[in-house]
Amino acid sequence: MWFVYILRCIDNTFYTWVTTDLQRRLLEHNTSVKSAKYTRMRRPVEMVYFKEFTTRIEACKEEYRIKLLTRKQKEEIIKESE
């Protein structure tokens, strides 16, 4: 399984990516040098949204779609998922 996720950083910005292991990736973003450079500078981060996909291709397409959204649109999909 593949997941698209959105993190909310300490500066209230969003970070979107894909993974096969949500818990491991969140831990890495908050504690590890394996985290993205973007999130390393904006810790702590919290996972505010995720969606599951069967293939990496599907997950990457959704990631791209989300990255094209405005902040307001991202906030709406996060709110809808709660």
C-alpha positions in Angstrom: 0.0 0.0 0.0 1.1 3.5 -0.7 -0.1 6.7 1.1 -0.2 10.4 0.2 0.2 12.5 3.3 0.2 16.1 4.4 2.1 17.4 7.3 1.5 20.7 9.1 4.8 22.2 10.1 5.5 24.4 13.2 5.4 27.5 11.0 1.9 26.4 9.8 3.0 25.5 6.3 2.1 22.2 4.6 4.4 19.5 3.3 3.0 16.8 1.0 4.7 13.5 0.0 4.2 9.7 -0.5 5.3 6.7 1.6 4.5 3.1 2.3 4.8 3.5 6.1 3.1 6.5 7.7 4.3 6.0 11.3 8.0 5.5 10.3 7.9 8.6 8.0 6.3 10.8 10.6 9.0 9.8 13.1 11.7 10.5 10.5 10.3 13.9 9.8 10.4 14.8 13.5 13.6 13.2 14.6 15.9 12.0 11.8 18.4 13.3 9.3 16.5 11.2 6.8 13.7 13.7 6.9 13.1 16.2 4.1 15.3 19.3 4.4 12.1 21.3 4.4 10.6 19.6 7.5 13.9 19.4 9.3 13.9 23.2 9.6 10.2 23.3 10.7 9.9 20.8 13.5 7.8 19.5 15.1 5.4 18.4 12.3 2.1 16.7 12.6 0.3 14.5 10.1 -3.0 16.2 9.3 -4.1 14.1 6.3 -3.4 10.8 4.5 -5.0 8.7 1.8 -4.3 5.1 0.8 -3.6 3.9 -2.7 -2.8 0.5 -4.1 0.0 1.7 -6.4 2.8 4.2 -6.3 1.6 5.7 -9.6 -1.8 6.5 -8.1 -0.3 7.9 -5.0 2.1 10.1 -7.0 -0.7 11.4 -9.2 -2.6 12.4 -6.1 0.4 14.0 -4.5 0.9 16.1 -7.6 -2.8 17.1 -7.7 -2.6 18.2 -4.0 0.6 20.2 -4.6 -1.3 22.2 -7.2 -4.0 23.2 -4.8 -4.2 26.5 -3.0 -3.7 26.6 0.7 -7.4 27.1 1.3 -8.2 24.0 -0.9 -5.7 22.0 1.1 -7.2 23.1 4.4 -10.6 22.0 3.0 -9.5 18.5 2.2 -7.9 18.2 5.6 -11.0 19.4 7.3 -13.2 16.9 5.3 -10.9 14.0 6.4 -11.4 14.7 10.1 
